Amino acid sequence: MGTVGWVVLVICAMSLVGAASLLDRRGGRAALRRRFGPEYDRVVAERGGRRAAERHLTAIAERRDALKINALSENERKVFTDRWTKLQISFVDDPVDATSKADFLVTDVLRSRGYPADSFDECAELLGADHPGLVGSYREARRLATVKSPPGSDGLPPDTERLRSAFVRYRELFGELVGAGTAGARTGTGRPG
């Protein structure tokens, strides 16, 4: 084989390697998009570009895959569901306290399932790898639940409708995390929604 033949062979080999690399990268991007759903676009916007976002999401996926996420036992499910039912009933009399306790209850469920729940941001990131359609609601619930009364409100209690919206979002995540046997969590007496 002459020099021209070797040059053509090297060019073909480099083209194949480049094409394989491109397909692998696109496959990785597609896999990240599938796994993280709407979180993918949120992280791209937050990180200012796809490369940085994909590196970050890959690291999250690796951290999540290293965790052992457990299903709840029937007893745990019942205990959590009973606590949720009491919260729903208490919402009518004290929406601020009930919404705060809903956040703590969701955190307790996350911890029982195996998510590290010490940091909201870390937990939300890891949750996004498993529940991409709900993690946005979780973030929004937390935001709504922690907004302070507007200036000039003379210390009036937080807006009940805002708290109801946060509570409903917590309920949605709670139902997904607790799984089967949470009919009371979704439709129980005193439901604020």
C-alpha positions, 0 to 999 in steps of 0.5 A: 500500500502506498503513501496515498493509501495510508493517508486515506486509511488514516482519514477514514479511521479518524472519521469513524472515531469522530462519528462514534464520539459524536454518537456517543455524546449525543447518546449521553445527552439523550440519556441525560434528557430522558433521565432528568426530563425538565431538570435537564433544561433547568440545569442548562439554563442555570449552568449557562450551557450544555457542557457544564450542565451535562457534566453536573448532571452526570455527576448527580446521576453517579451520586444517585446511582451509588445510593441504595434507595429503598421501598418503604415497608407497609408499616412505614407507609402506614405511619407516614400516611397517618401523619399526612392525614393529620397534617391535612386536617390541621391545615384548615386551622393552621396553614403555616404550621401544617405546611412547615410540617409537610416539608418535614414529613417529606424530608422524613420520607426521603430520609427513610427511602435512602436519600441524604436529606441534610441539604435541600439542594442536594436532596432535590438534585438526587431526587431529580434523577428519579422523579424529574417530573416532581422535583420542580414541584418540590422546589416550588413548594419549598419556595412558596412555603418559605416566602416571607410576608410582603413589606408593609403587611404589618406582620399579617400571616402568610397568604393562605392560597400560597401555602395551600399551593405549597401544601398541594405540591408537597402532597403530590411528592409525598404520594409519589414517594410513599407509593401504594396505599396512599389514597388517604394522602391524595384524597383524605378528609380536610384536604386543602385542594 
